[in-house]
Amino acid sequence: MSNDETMDPDIGSKLPRGAALSWGLVKPPQRGPKREMSLSQIVETAIDIADKEGLSAVSMNRIASTLGFTAMSLYRYISSKDDLLVLMQNAACDIPIPPEDSADWRENMRIYVKSTMQVFRDHPWFGDIPITGIPITPNNLRFIDWGLRFMKDLPLNDYERMSLILLLSNYARSSGMMQRDMDRAIQAGSTPEQFNGLDYTEALKQLMKPDRFPFLYPVVMSGVYTEDSEEESPIGNDIDFGLERILDGIEQYFQAKKQQGPSDKV
């Protein structure tokens, strides 16, 4: 269906209810505390609880109590916790999009990854929600649309662009969750030295033997494995280093395509 045609009046029924709610395709309740409560209030309250206490603390009863209503009142707006989680994810992905032509493709990809990673630090619960399918909510799609925008002038087809979006998103997700877990460990009482293995350096040096770990042994003995080396890392931040190598690979890929011409495939 083109954008010029009339939208299917039953389009909301073709989406999971949580996604339909995120698109505004579900009518608000006609009865109950309509004026005193809104869908956005429910979602904002749920996110606030999850940010402070974790996803397990979020329940319809808890949200209702915080807002001063009964749980049954909430079910007029959201029929299940699964739908609520979809709305929470969508709200958490309301990431500022840079203006067009504000940076080159490489810098935009850095921003794309770092912005995605920041979601996991701002909302530690975000990574606890399993991925159940492709993104179909507005804010998720808006972010993907931006990714396609900054790749529009690269010599890539749509399949390649979407594959790169997936690559960048996966790197951001894994890196963001690793940083989130480090934050959680420190908040729970661990020190950065414990998380990075500095407290266990001497024990590892005694336990590891070169015949059993022939390649890792010299790395541990040098202090690089547990960041106990007296030398400053020449590559800087591990996450930044990994991202730059991904970007190098992307650049090499489309430079090769340019050289081979439009009729050739890499």
C-alpha positions as CSV (number, residue, x, y, z in Angstrom):
1,M,0.0,0.0,0.0
2,S,1.4,3.4,-0.9
3,N,1.3,6.4,1.5
4,D,-1.2,8.0,-0.8
5,E,-3.8,5.3,-0.2
6,T,-6.2,5.2,2.8
7,M,-4.7,3.4,5.7
8,D,-6.3,0.0,6.5
9,P,-8.7,0.7,9.4
10,D,-7.8,-2.7,10.9
11,I,-4.0,-2.1,10.7
12,G,-3.7,-2.2,14.4
13,S,-5.0,-5.8,14.6
14,K,-2.1,-6.8,12.3
15,L,0.5,-5.8,14.9
16,P,1.2,-7.1,18.4
17,R,-0.9,-5.1,20.8
18,G,2.2,-3.4,22.4
19,A,3.4,-2.3,19.0
20,A,-0.1,-1.1,18.0
21,L,-0.2,1.0,21.3
22,S,3.2,2.5,20.4
23,W,1.9,3.7,17.1
24,G,-1.3,5.2,18.7
25,L,-3.5,2.7,16.9
26,V,-5.4,1.6,20.0
27,K,-8.2,3.9,21.2
28,P,-8.0,5.1,24.8
29,P,-10.6,3.7,27.2
30,Q,-14.0,5.3,27.2
31,R,-14.6,4.6,30.9
32,G,-12.6,4.9,34.1
33,P,-10.1,7.6,35.2
34,K,-9.5,8.8,31.7
35,R,-8.5,12.3,32.5
36,E,-6.4,11.5,35.5
37,M,-4.2,8.8,33.8
38,S,-2.5,8.4,30.4
39,L,-0.6,5.8,28.6
40,S,2.6,7.9,28.7
41,Q,2.2,8.3,32.5
42,I,2.1,4.6,32.9
43,V,5.1,4.0,30.8
44,E,7.1,6.8,32.4
45,T,6.3,5.4,35.8
46,A,7.3,1.9,34.8
47,I,10.6,3.1,33.4
48,D,11.3,5.1,36.6
49,I,10.8,2.0,38.7
50,A,12.9,-0.2,36.4
51,D,15.7,2.4,36.3
52,K,15.9,2.5,40.1
53,E,15.1,-1.1,41.1
54,G,15.3,-3.3,38.0
55,L,12.8,-4.9,35.7
56,S,11.7,-7.4,38.2
57,A,10.2,-4.6,40.4
58,V,7.9,-3.5,37.6
59,S,4.4,-4.8,38.0
60,M,0.9,-3.5,37.2
61,N,0.2,-3.3,41.0
62,R,3.4,-1.4,41.7
63,I,2.7,1.1,38.9
64,A,-0.9,1.5,39.9
65,S,0.1,2.1,43.5
66,T,2.7,4.7,42.5
67,L,0.1,6.6,40.4
68,G,-2.6,6.2,43.0
69,F,-5.0,4.0,41.1
70,T,-6.0,0.3,41.1
71,A,-4.3,-2.2,38.9
72,M,-7.6,-2.8,37.1
73,S,-7.5,0.8,36.0
74,L,-4.2,0.2,34.3
75,Y,-5.5,-2.8,32.4
76,R,-7.9,-0.4,30.6
77,Y,-4.9,1.0,28.9
78,I,-2.4,-1.9,28.8
79,S,-3.7,-5.4,28.7
80,S,-0.5,-7.2,29.8
81,K,3.0,-6.7,31.1
82,D,4.4,-7.9,27.8
83,D,2.7,-5.0,26.1
84,L,4.1,-2.7,28.7
85,L,7.7,-3.9,28.0
86,V,7.3,-3.1,24.3
87,L,6.2,0.4,25.2
88,M,9.1,0.8,27.7
89,Q,11.6,-0.3,25.0
90,N,10.1,2.1,22.5
91,A,10.3,5.0,25.0
92,A,13.9,4.2,26.0
93,C,14.9,4.4,22.3
94,D,13.8,8.0,22.0
95,I,17.4,8.9,21.0
96,P,18.2,12.4,19.6
97,I,18.9,12.1,15.8
98,P,21.7,14.4,14.5
99,P,20.7,16.9,11.8
100,E,21.4,15.8,8.2
101,D,24.9,16.2,6.9
102,S,26.2,17.1,10.4
103,A,29.0,14.5,10.0
104,D,30.6,12.1,7.6
105,W,29.4,8.4,7.5
106,R,32.2,7.2,9.8
107,E,31.5,9.7,12.5
108,N,27.8,9.0,12.2
109,M,28.4,5.3,12.7
110,R,30.4,6.1,15.9
111,I,27.5,8.3,17.1
112,Y,25.0,5.5,16.2
113,V,27.0,2.9,18.3
114,K,27.7,5.2,21.2
115,S,24.0,6.4,21.4
116,T,22.8,2.8,21.4
117,M,25.3,1.9,24.1
118,Q,24.1,4.8,26.2
119,V,20.6,3.4,26.3
120,F,22.0,0.4,28.3
121,R,23.7,2.7,30.8
122,D,20.7,5.0,31.2
123,H,18.3,2.1,31.4
124,P,20.2,-1.0,32.7
125,W,17.0,-3.1,32.4
126,F,16.9,-2.6,28.6
127,G,19.1,-5.5,27.8
128,D,17.1,-7.8,30.1
129,I,14.2,-7.8,27.7
130,P,14.8,-10.6,25.1
131,I,14.7,-9.8,21.4
132,T,11.6,-11.5,20.0
133,G,11.7,-10.2,16.4
134,I,12.6,-7.3,14.1
135,P,12.1,-3.7,15.4
136,I,8.5,-2.6,14.6
137,T,8.0,0.3,17.1
138,P,8.3,4.0,16.0
139,N,11.4,5.0,17.9
140,N,13.3,1.9,16.9
141,L,12.4,2.4,13.3
142,R,13.3,6.1,13.5
143,F,16.8,5.2,14.6
144,I,17.2,2.6,11.9
145,D,16.0,5.2,9.4
146,W,18.8,7.5,10.5
147,G,21.3,4.7,10.1
148,L,20.1,4.3,6.5
149,R,20.2,8.0,5.9
150,F,23.9,8.4,6.8
151,M,24.7,5.5,4.5
152,K,22.7,6.8,1.5
153,D,25.7,8.0,-0.5
154,L,27.8,4.9,0.1
155,P,28.1,2.4,-2.8
156,L,25.9,-0.2,-1.0
157,N,22.6,-1.8,-1.8
158,D,19.7,-2.1,0.7
159,Y,20.7,-5.6,1.8
160,E,24.2,-4.4,2.6
161,R,23.0,-1.3,4.4
162,M,20.6,-3.3,6.6
163,S,23.4,-5.9,7.3
164,L,25.6,-3.1,8.5
165,I,22.8,-1.7,10.7
166,L,22.6,-5.1,12.3
167,L,26.4,-5.3,12.7
168,L,26.6,-1.9,14.4
169,S,23.6,-2.6,16.6
170,N,25.0,-6.0,17.7
171,Y,28.3,-4.4,18.6
172,A,26.6,-1.6,20.5
173,R,24.4,-4.1,22.3
174,S,27.2,-6.4,23.5
175,S,29.4,-3.5,24.4
176,G,26.6,-1.6,26.1
177,M,25.6,-4.7,28.2
178,M,29.2,-5.3,29.2
179,Q,29.5,-1.7,30.5
180,R,26.1,-2.0,32.2
181,D,27.3,-5.2,33.9
182,M,30.4,-3.4,35.1
183,D,28.3,-0.6,36.5
184,R,26.1,-3.1,38.3
185,A,29.0,-5.0,39.8
186,I,30.5,-1.7,41.1
187,Q,27.2,-0.6,42.5
188,A,26.9,-4.0,44.2
189,G,30.2,-3.5,46.0
190,S,32.8,-4.7,43.6
191,T,35.8,-2.5,42.9
192,P,37.0,-1.7,39.3
193,E,40.1,-3.7,40.3
194,Q,38.1,-6.8,41.1
195,F,36.0,-6.5,37.8
196,N,39.2,-6.1,35.7
197,G,41.0,-8.9,37.5
198,L,43.7,-6.8,39.1
199,D,43.0,-8.3,42.5
200,Y,43.6,-11.8,41.0
201,T,46.7,-11.0,39.0
202,E,49.2,-12.7,41.4
203,A,47.0,-15.8,41.8
204,L,46.6,-16.2,38.0
205,K,50.4,-15.8,37.5
206,Q,51.0,-18.7,39.8
207,L,48.2,-20.9,38.6
208,M,48.7,-20.6,34.9
209,K,51.4,-22.7,33.3
210,P,52.9,-22.2,29.8
211,D,52.4,-25.8,28.8
212,R,48.6,-25.6,29.4
213,F,48.1,-22.0,28.2
214,P,51.0,-21.4,25.8
215,F,49.6,-18.3,24.2
216,L,47.7,-16.7,27.1
217,Y,50.5,-17.3,29.6
218,P,52.8,-14.5,28.3
219,V,49.9,-12.1,28.1
220,V,49.0,-12.8,31.7
221,M,52.6,-12.5,32.8
222,S,53.0,-9.1,31.1
223,G,50.0,-7.7,33.0
224,V,48.0,-7.0,29.8
225,Y,45.3,-9.6,30.6
226,T,44.3,-8.0,33.9
227,E,45.3,-4.4,33.0
228,D,48.2,-4.7,35.4
229,S,50.9,-3.7,32.9
230,E,53.0,-0.6,33.7
231,E,52.8,0.4,30.1
232,E,49.9,2.5,28.9
233,S,47.8,0.7,26.3
234,P,48.8,1.8,22.8
235,I,45.3,1.1,21.4
236,G,43.3,3.1,24.0
237,N,39.8,2.1,25.0
238,D,39.0,-1.5,24.0
239,I,35.5,-0.7,22.8
240,D,36.7,2.3,20.7
241,F,39.5,0.2,19.2
242,G,37.0,-2.6,18.2
243,L,34.6,-0.1,16.7
244,E,37.4,1.6,14.6
245,R,38.4,-1.8,13.2
246,I,34.8,-2.5,12.3
247,L,34.7,0.9,10.5
248,D,38.0,0.1,8.8
249,G,36.5,-3.1,7.4
250,I,33.3,-1.3,6.2
251,E,35.4,1.3,4.5
252,Q,37.6,-1.3,2.8
253,Y,34.5,-3.1,1.7
254,F,32.9,-0.3,-0.2
255,Q,36.2,1.1,-1.5
256,A,36.7,-2.4,-3.1
257,K,33.2,-2.1,-4.6
258,K,34.0,1.3,-6.1
259,Q,37.1,-0.1,-7.7
260,Q,35.4,-3.1,-9.2
261,G,32.5,-1.2,-10.7
262,P,28.8,-1.4,-10.4
263,S,28.5,-4.7,-12.3
264,D,30.9,-6.6,-10.0
265,K,30.1,-8.2,-6.6
266,V,32.3,-8.4,-3.6
